Amino acid sequence: MALDSDNQHRLTGLIQTHVQNGGMAVIATHTPLGVDGASLDLRDFQPEAQHMAHDPLLAFED
């Protein structure tokens, strides 16, 4: 279920405040929230194509 724009803005503000106060948030989303702070892009850790062929659990697409 997606958040409407008002609630997405409210959630972003809560997360931003939490992070600015030293907190951490782990978020999986298809929509960039625009929260300032460090981020980890998991696409940097995708297995190489040669290894994917050997493990069907790792065979996924972007």
C-alpha positions, 0 to 999 in steps of 0.5 A: 500500500502506498502513502498519499503525498501528505503522509509521505511528506509527514513520514519523510519529516519524521525520519529526517528529524530522527536521523538528525538526532543521531537515529538510524532508519532502514527503509526499502522503498520504490520512491525516493524519500529525499532524506538527507544522510548516508545511504547504502545502494544495494545495487553496488553489491549485486553478484556478478552475472557468472555467479548468478547462473549457478544459484537460482536464488541469486538470479534476479533482475533490476 
